[in-house]
Amino acid sequence: MLRLRTPKSFGERKNKSNTRFPNRVFVIACEGKTEETYFKALDKPQYRIYVKSENIQVEVLEKQDEKDTKSFPTHVIALLEEYQEYYGADNEELWLVIDRDKQNLSKKQLEEIISKCGQKNYNIALSNPCFELWLLLHVKDLATYSTEELDSIKQNKKERAKSKKRFLEKELSKLLDGYKKEKIQPEKFLPYLNLAIKQAKSLPLKADLSTVDDFGTTVYVLVEKIAY
């Protein structure tokens, strides 16, 4: 039995346009609800004003069991493997969206994941330290931060041992008058895609992932393909 939910009309537009089959389909597997909500928004009619590309489709793979909280990259890769086995992937781009997550993922493990994805022709959008960095790039110019503040962003530590939130979550909450990982508001980010992409390109982490411990995010590569 597949662990992903049966997708709704893969390869067909969800709106009632005359175009039934999109030119480009992006199939995305990600670790958490934050990323899931963000990428789903790129394919919703109310947010299409921010997406200049026409005739594209974005499908975010969902686990069959909503109570399944496994988010380790190998579990996320399994969603792509199941999709490919069940539906094939002749005309789709398959993407894995993951965090560097140094607390739980060693550099060797990450490099093995990158190698496996390369063998299977899966693309990777990596964020170091986490996806919240990509969100922050929409709403704040990193050049306005002090060296100490930038270091706090890079480290993304919890301020207190019992705290559930890390620095980037708290920073987004301060900037946006509230932020919840499980229920982000895409309209607070998508109008500023250009700023996010521009800033991400200037950071040390490069699209080829040759230095996975560098600060940055390569989510911009995927978003540029979808939106432009």
C-alpha positions as CSV (number, residue, x, y, z in Angstrom):
1,M,0.0,0.0,0.0
2,L,1.3,3.4,-0.9
3,R,2.1,5.7,2.0
4,L,1.3,8.8,0.0
5,R,-2.3,9.9,-0.6
6,T,-3.7,9.3,-4.1
7,P,-3.0,12.6,-5.9
8,K,-5.9,14.4,-7.5
9,S,-5.7,14.3,-11.3
10,F,-1.9,14.4,-11.7
11,G,-1.2,15.9,-15.0
12,E,-4.4,17.9,-15.2
13,R,-5.0,21.5,-14.2
14,K,-7.2,22.0,-11.2
15,N,-9.0,25.1,-12.6
16,K,-11.5,25.0,-15.4
17,S,-9.3,26.4,-18.1
18,N,-9.2,25.2,-21.7
19,T,-5.7,23.8,-21.0
20,R,-6.1,20.3,-19.6
21,F,-2.5,19.1,-19.6
22,P,0.2,21.4,-18.2
23,N,3.5,21.8,-20.0
24,R,5.4,21.4,-16.7
25,V,4.6,19.5,-13.6
26,F,6.6,19.8,-10.4
27,V,6.2,17.0,-7.9
28,I,7.5,18.0,-4.4
29,A,8.1,15.9,-1.3
30,C,9.0,17.9,1.8
31,E,9.6,17.4,5.5
32,G,6.9,19.5,7.1
33,K,3.6,21.4,6.9
34,T,5.3,24.7,6.5
35,E,6.9,23.8,3.2
36,E,3.8,21.9,2.1
37,T,1.6,25.0,2.6
38,Y,4.0,27.3,0.9
39,F,4.4,25.2,-2.3
40,K,0.7,24.3,-2.5
41,A,0.0,28.1,-2.5
42,L,2.0,28.5,-5.7
43,D,-0.7,26.4,-7.6
44,K,-3.7,28.0,-6.0
45,P,-5.8,30.5,-8.1
46,Q,-5.7,33.2,-5.5
47,Y,-1.9,33.3,-5.6
48,R,-1.4,32.9,-9.3
49,I,-0.9,36.7,-9.6
50,Y,2.6,36.1,-8.1
51,V,3.4,33.3,-10.6
52,K,4.3,34.5,-14.0
53,S,4.7,31.1,-15.6
54,E,1.7,29.8,-17.4
55,N,0.4,26.2,-17.8
56,I,2.3,24.7,-14.9
57,Q,1.2,22.5,-12.1
58,V,2.6,22.0,-8.6
59,E,1.8,18.8,-6.7
60,V,2.9,18.3,-3.1
61,L,3.0,14.7,-2.1
62,E,1.1,14.0,1.2
63,K,1.5,11.0,3.4
64,Q,-1.5,8.7,3.5
65,D,-1.4,8.7,7.3
66,E,-1.6,12.3,8.7
67,K,-0.3,10.9,12.0
68,D,2.9,9.8,10.4
69,T,5.4,12.4,11.6
70,K,8.5,10.8,10.2
71,S,10.4,13.6,8.5
72,F,13.9,12.2,8.1
73,P,15.0,12.8,4.4
74,T,15.0,9.1,3.6
75,H,11.4,8.9,4.5
76,V,10.6,11.9,2.3
77,I,12.5,10.3,-0.6
78,A,10.3,7.3,-0.2
79,L,7.3,9.4,-1.2
80,L,9.0,10.3,-4.4
81,E,9.9,6.7,-5.0
82,E,6.4,5.6,-4.4
83,Y,5.0,8.3,-6.7
84,Q,7.5,7.3,-9.5
85,E,6.7,3.6,-9.1
86,Y,3.0,4.2,-9.2
87,Y,2.6,7.0,-11.7
88,G,5.9,7.2,-13.6
89,A,7.7,10.5,-14.0
90,D,8.2,11.0,-17.7
91,N,7.2,14.7,-17.9
92,E,7.6,15.7,-14.3
93,E,10.4,17.2,-12.2
94,L,10.7,15.5,-8.9
95,W,11.9,17.6,-6.0
96,L,13.0,16.9,-2.4
97,V,12.8,19.9,-0.1
98,I,14.9,19.4,3.1
99,D,16.7,21.2,5.8
100,R,20.4,20.8,6.7
101,D,19.3,19.9,10.2
102,K,22.8,19.4,11.7
103,Q,21.2,18.3,15.0
104,N,19.8,15.1,13.4
105,L,21.6,14.7,10.1
106,S,25.4,14.2,9.7
107,K,27.2,15.6,6.8
108,K,28.0,12.1,5.6
109,Q,24.3,11.1,5.7
110,L,23.3,14.3,3.8
111,E,26.0,13.6,1.1
112,E,24.6,10.0,0.8
113,I,21.1,11.4,0.3
114,I,22.4,13.8,-2.4
115,S,24.1,11.0,-4.1
116,K,21.0,8.8,-4.0
117,C,18.9,11.6,-5.4
118,G,21.4,12.1,-8.2
119,Q,21.2,8.5,-9.2
120,K,17.4,8.7,-9.3
121,N,17.3,12.0,-11.1
122,Y,15.6,13.8,-8.1
123,N,16.3,17.4,-7.6
124,I,17.1,18.8,-4.1
125,A,16.2,22.2,-2.6
126,L,18.3,22.4,0.6
127,S,18.1,25.1,3.3
128,N,20.8,25.7,5.9
129,P,19.8,25.9,8.7
130,C,16.2,25.5,7.8
131,F,13.2,26.4,5.5
132,E,12.5,29.4,7.7
133,L,15.6,31.1,6.3
134,W,13.9,31.0,2.9
135,L,10.8,32.6,4.4
136,L,12.8,35.3,6.1
137,L,14.4,36.3,2.8
138,H,11.0,37.4,1.6
139,V,10.4,39.9,4.4
140,K,13.8,41.1,5.6
141,D,17.0,42.4,4.0
142,L,19.8,40.4,5.6
143,A,22.2,43.3,5.1
144,T,20.3,45.2,7.9
145,Y,21.3,42.6,10.5
146,S,24.4,43.0,12.6
147,T,27.2,40.3,12.6
148,E,25.9,39.0,15.9
149,E,22.3,38.8,14.6
150,L,23.4,37.0,11.5
151,D,25.3,34.5,13.6
152,S,22.1,33.8,15.6
153,I,20.3,33.2,12.3
154,K,23.0,30.8,11.1
155,Q,23.1,28.9,14.4
156,N,19.3,29.0,14.9
157,K,19.5,27.8,18.4
158,K,16.8,27.7,21.1
159,E,17.2,30.6,23.5
160,R,16.1,28.4,26.4
161,A,16.5,24.6,26.9
162,K,12.7,24.1,27.3
163,S,11.8,26.4,24.5
164,K,10.1,24.8,21.4
165,K,10.9,27.7,19.1
166,R,14.3,28.4,17.5
167,F,15.7,31.8,16.6
168,L,14.3,32.0,13.1
169,E,10.8,31.1,14.2
170,K,10.9,33.9,16.8
171,E,12.4,36.3,14.3
172,L,9.6,35.6,11.8
173,S,7.0,35.9,14.6
174,K,8.4,39.4,15.5
175,L,8.5,40.6,11.9
176,L,5.0,39.3,11.0
177,D,3.2,39.9,14.2
178,G,2.9,36.2,14.7
179,Y,4.2,33.0,13.0
180,K,3.1,29.4,13.3
181,K,5.0,26.7,11.4
182,E,1.8,24.6,11.1
183,K,-0.3,27.4,9.6
184,I,1.7,29.9,7.6
185,Q,0.0,32.6,5.6
186,P,1.4,32.5,2.0
187,E,0.1,36.0,1.2
188,K,2.7,37.4,3.7
189,F,5.6,35.9,1.6
190,L,4.6,35.4,-2.1
191,P,4.4,39.2,-3.0
192,Y,8.2,39.3,-2.3
193,L,9.4,36.4,-4.3
194,N,11.9,38.6,-6.2
195,L,13.6,39.8,-3.0
196,A,13.8,36.2,-1.6
197,I,15.4,34.9,-4.8
198,K,17.8,37.8,-5.1
199,Q,19.0,37.3,-1.5
200,A,19.2,33.5,-1.7
201,K,21.5,33.8,-4.8
202,S,23.9,36.0,-2.9
203,L,24.4,33.5,0.0
204,P,27.3,31.0,0.2
205,L,25.3,27.8,-0.3
206,K,25.3,27.1,-4.1
207,A,22.8,25.3,-6.3
208,D,25.2,22.4,-6.9
209,L,25.3,21.6,-3.2
210,S,29.1,21.2,-3.3
211,T,29.5,22.6,0.2
212,V,26.4,21.5,2.1
213,D,27.4,23.2,5.4
214,D,27.4,26.7,3.8
215,F,24.8,29.1,5.0
216,G,21.9,29.6,2.6
217,T,19.1,28.0,0.7
218,T,18.7,26.6,-2.8
219,V,14.9,26.7,-2.7
220,Y,15.1,29.6,-5.1
221,V,16.1,27.2,-7.9
222,L,12.8,25.4,-7.6
223,V,10.7,28.5,-7.1
224,E,12.3,30.3,-10.1
225,K,11.4,27.3,-12.2
226,I,7.8,27.3,-11.0
227,A,7.2,31.1,-10.9
228,Y,9.2,32.3,-13.9
